[in-house]
Structures are given as C-alpha cells and as structure tokens.
Amino acid sequence: MADWCEGEEEWLKTFLVLKNGTPSHDTFGAVFRVLDTTVFERCFRQWESRHVGESKGVVAFDGKTVRGTKDGPNTALHIVSAYATTLGVSLGQKGTVGKGNELAGIKALLDTLVLKRW
C-alpha cells in the first residue's frame, strides 16, 4: 500500500493534504494493528459490494492450508474462500479449526455473504 501511495502521490494530493508525504509501511502497519478486524471486514465488504456489483453464476468454495503457518505445537492455519467465478473476485474467507472442518467454515462464511438465489 505504501508503494502504491508513493506512485500515486500526485493523484492522492488532489483530495488529501499530505504535508509529510505519503504514509509509510510502518504507518499502515500501526493503523491495521489497532483496527477492529470484524468492523473492518464488514466495512470492506460493504465497500466491495458497491464496486463489484452483482455476480450471476457460480460461487466456488475452496479450503486451503496456509503454508508456513504451523508453529511448533500449534496447528497450521486453515481457511475457506468464496470466489465469484464470473467476476473473478474473492467474496470472502473464513478461518477453520483444523483441517477437515471446511464444511463448518463454509457455513460460517455463507452467513457473512449477501447471496440470493435466482
């Protein structure tokens, strides 16, 4: 994000005052560390739905183990994702408790998505 801001500084200045230049990597890290992730996710999904629009067609669900997340006795991170195949965008993801619990993760993810049957 910091790299993108740096490359788009002139455009950003058309609606932001950047007296100290664009935010650094550390600034973004500090902001994201204090954000409530549930509130951020809800706001992001609202914003995304306005920009992505309605997707007709298949929503694919897939479970994955995130490589490199196993730490000693702690199990690796497992997530399920929902992907709008026609739009080519991810609609969301949810962590699961251990491998083999994808169905519970999909159910939890479905509860957060705005989908309608047509």
C-alpha positions in Angstrom: 0.0 0.0 0.0 2.8 2.4 0.8 4.4 1.7 -2.6 1.1 2.3 -4.3 0.6 5.6 -2.4 4.1 6.7 -3.3 3.4 6.1 -7.0 0.0 7.8 -6.9 1.1 10.7 -4.7 0.1 13.5 -7.2 -3.3 12.0 -7.6 -3.8 11.5 -3.9 -2.9 15.2 -3.3 -6.0 16.2 -5.4 -8.2 15.2 -2.4 -5.7 14.8 0.6 -3.3 17.1 2.3 0.0 15.2 2.5 2.3 17.7 4.2 4.7 14.9 5.3 4.3 12.9 2.1 2.6 9.5 1.7 2.2 7.1 4.6 5.0 4.7 5.2 4.8 0.9 5.5 5.2 1.3 9.3 2.3 3.8 9.4 0.0 1.4 7.6 1.1 -1.4 10.0 0.3 0.7 13.0 -3.1 1.6 11.7 -4.0 -2.0 10.8 -2.8 -3.3 14.2 -5.4 -1.2 16.1 -8.3 -1.7 13.7 -11.2 -4.0 14.9 -10.9 -6.8 12.3 -14.7 -7.6 12.5 -15.7 -4.0 11.9 -13.0 -3.5 9.1 -14.2 -6.7 7.4 -17.9 -5.6 7.5 -17.0 -2.1 6.1 -14.7 -3.6 3.4 -17.5 -6.0 2.3 -19.9 -3.1 2.1 -17.5 -1.1 0.0 -16.7 -4.1 -2.2 -20.3 -4.8 -2.9 -20.8 -1.3 -4.2 -17.9 -1.6 -6.5 -18.1 -5.2 -7.6 -21.8 -5.3 -8.3 -24.0 -8.3 -8.6 -22.4 -11.5 -9.7 -24.5 -14.1 -11.5 -23.3 -17.6 -11.8 -21.2 -19.9 -9.7 -19.7 -19.1 -6.3 -16.9 -21.6 -5.7 -15.8 -22.5 -2.2 -12.3 -23.9 -1.6 -10.4 -24.9 1.6 -6.7 -24.5 1.9 -4.0 -24.9 4.5 -1.9 -21.7 4.6 1.7 -22.8 4.0 4.2 -21.8 6.7 1.7 -21.2 9.5 2.4 -24.3 11.6 4.4 -23.2 14.6 5.7 -25.9 16.9 2.7 -27.5 18.7 0.3 -25.0 17.1 -1.6 -26.4 14.0 -1.4 -24.7 10.7 -4.0 -22.1 9.7 -6.8 -23.4 7.5 -9.2 -21.2 5.6 -12.1 -21.5 3.2 -12.7 -18.9 0.5 -15.7 -17.9 -1.6 -14.9 -16.9 -5.2 -17.3 -15.3 -7.7 -16.2 -17.1 -10.9 -17.8 -14.8 -13.4 -16.4 -11.6 -11.8 -13.1 -13.1 -10.9 -13.1 -11.8 -7.3 -12.9 -13.3 -3.9 -16.0 -12.6 -1.9 -14.5 -13.5 1.4 -12.7 -16.0 3.5 -13.0 -17.6 7.0 -10.6 -19.5 9.2 -11.4 -23.0 10.2 -10.5 -25.0 13.2 -8.1 -27.6 11.8 -8.1 -29.5 8.6 -11.3 -31.4 7.8 -13.6 -28.7 9.2 -14.2 -27.0 5.8 -18.0 -27.5 6.0 -18.3 -25.6 9.3 -16.1 -22.8 7.8 -18.2 -22.7 4.6 -21.4 -22.4 6.8 -19.8 -19.5 8.8 -18.7 -17.9 5.5 -22.1 -18.2 4.0 -23.6 -16.4 7.0 -21.4 -13.3 6.2 -22.1 -13.2 2.4 -25.0 -11.5 0.7 -26.2 -14.1 -1.8 -29.5 -14.5 -3.4 -31.0 -17.4 -5.3 -32.2 -16.7 -8.8 
